[in-house]
Amino acid sequence: MAQGSSGHTAPIGYDDTPLIPGTEWHVHDGTRPQPRVITPGSGNSQNEPPSDATVLFDGSDLAQWVGSDGQAGWKVENGYMEVTRTGNIQTQEHFSDCQLHLEWAAPAEVEGDSQGRGNSGVFLMGNYEIQVLDGYNNPTYADGITGAIYGQYPPLVNACRKPGEWQTYDIFFTAPRFGGQKLISPAYITVVHNGVLVQNHRAAMGPTGHKRAPSYDEPHPAKGPIMLQDHGDPVRYRNIWIRAL
Ligand code: MG
């Protein structure tokens, strides 16, 4: 599953998980082809929110966010927030279709490997994870690398910057529609990572899961929060804004 610190390379990912519907790949399949590595351009950072955006984090406080027991416990300093092993945080306001911009940085000091290095995540509606990971020279299973729709779609390319450098996500999201217990249309997700298209209007197969096949068997509310994952690694975020569509 992970690379040992001794340098010994163990198999990456899983082969005992269910097949992802419509594909020949197991969930988190270690043999699924890796996205091609590219070098993104250096711009596209510190984008100013447009006038009609809701600013979710401007670097000063977590007023827009809550934790699992009320208070959002992440650290705020120097214009960014940082994961502090106090649990996931999510927006007080709930959203459906949206455009979301955020910037993140994996720890400059590299620790761990595979899924244990700079892991966090952006969950649309609290349910659909765009993976945040230090994917720079860090082999892991393809559907779990940076910019993956976790457990479903690897990114089209690996556009990671080096650990410690600020990176951007611009996410365009169409919420799924349910009629009673039945799915009418799936969630559609487009992701631009550091100015590079990595997910092009992908139809999500259901809410994110770990080691299980995705499905829409359980309908969820029409709106949900933006959730940021605490995976135990001190990942930083800044300049987060959203436009409800
Ligand atoms: Mg994650």
Boltz pocket constraint, residues with backbone or C-beta under 6 A from the ligand:
constraints:
  - pocket:
      binder: B
      contacts: [[A, 119], [A, 120], [A, 121], [A, 129], [A, 130], [A, 131], [A, 132], [A, 229], [A, 231]]
      max_distance: 6.0
